[in-house]
Amino acid sequence: MRSRPSRRAATLAGLAISFGLATMPQAAGAAAARTAFASLPAQQGGRQSAAPASSVARQDVGGADLASPGVSVRYPASGAIPLPQVPASAYVIADAKTGQVLAAKDAHGLFPPASTLKMLTAITLIPRLNPNATVLATQQAADTEEYDVGLVAGHRYKVSDLFDALLLISANDAAVALTQATGSLAKGMAMINAEARHLQAYDVVAKQPSGLPAAGQVTSAYDQALIARQALAIPAFMKYDSTLAAEFPITPKRSVPLVNQNTLLTKYKGGIGGKIGWTETAEATYIGMARRNGTTLIVTVLHCTSLREITSGEKLLNWGFTMDGKVRPVGELVSPLPAVTTSHVARHRAAQRAGTRKAAAGGTSAGSVLPAGPLAVTYILALIAGLGGAFVLRRRGRSPVGTPVAPVRPPPASAGPGQLQGQQGPAKREGGSRSGP
């Protein structure tokens, strides 16, 4: 059992948090105050460990019903069609337009994401990277575990080609290359986690851009639905994600074919996109999106029997199309937090210039391309960890695993030195316990 933190430690931690939030931009501080700051070890498979909910500021994102670990559905008085039985530990069916959650099972349960995390990676980086720029593949990218497209260290690859590889065949090396194109892998991961906070996907803790196994890396079926809803709002993402086939140039003399692995696109009426994933610990994971008669539904499935994730998604979608408008919603998909304002970005850039001048004069190092909010949260978390306290500032019904980044959406990132030709930078290949189909 965890020992209760001393009153003195709790007081000091509270003061540190208050000071940090007071020094952050208002949007970042408010969102950070809703985020659970807890770092707990992940279990080896299935549902991940979670801390007790805090009484400080308990909040069930999307609705109280979604905090239940069981099945949540509100059938009509007559004409109800029972939910299909699917071999998954968690799922959500939601209407993308209205945001209504039609039914769910353990919506906020924490599970490894596997390659469905690549959807978050994509919606974070597509708006920030020039699709016509080229990325220099690093050795780290090229050495990424399977499943990969086969990047060669030292070769340059077009950003748009890397997104094809990422979303069509779930290439882990492409995930690393695109994330490094922000300037560094760490910087890209900070952006990915910040985007999750911006979407109010507070259950997400991303450690690998590919979704390869990592201690404490988790998501929830509800948060996957928030990510999918955002993906639907990004035309460039939908174009990549719905492409059925493409060619990827490994070298100027050799190319490999890419065939989309999401069979929902070709075998399901109305299928428009999604992402599959699998690792030994996560088992099968899936995000599916379909549209019929003007209604767009999202289905997310976690910890499912292998090779049954897409058919499970199809069964849930069939139910959703039949019962949408008939069942009473059990919750809602919340909207993203307000974006960083132009004035805040301008202030941040001015602070960067001031930091650069100070560094040139022998002072502290120049500012990062990321807003100050995530850095302030990092310092606060470090202090809290040192005091030995796990202080939950916001919660959905169960405490998330890991240390989230402040929900401030960073401005488009510039490339690191010698990485990106055009506007952004580096690349390589990824895998590991095989995050992929």
Secondary structure, DSSP 8 states (H G I E B T S, - for coil): ------HHHHHHHHHHHHHHHHHS-HHHHHHHTTSB-------SSSS-------SSSB--TT-GGGG-SSEE-B--SSS-------SEEEEEEEETTT-EEEEEESTT--B--GGGHHHHHHHHHTTTS-TT-EEEB-HHHHT--SS-----TT-EEEHHHHHHHHHHS--HHHHHHHHHTTSSHHHHHHHHHHHHHHTT-TT-B-S-TT----TT-BB-HHHHHHHHHHHHT-HHHHHHHH--EEEEEEETTEEEEEE---THHHHSTTEEEEEEEEETTTEEEEEEEEEETTEEEEEEEEEE-TT-HHHHHHHHHHHHHHHTTTSB-SEE---------HHHHHHHHHHHHHHHHHHHTTSS----SS-HHHHHHHHHHHHHHHHT---BS-BSSS--SS----S---------TTTEESS---B----SS----
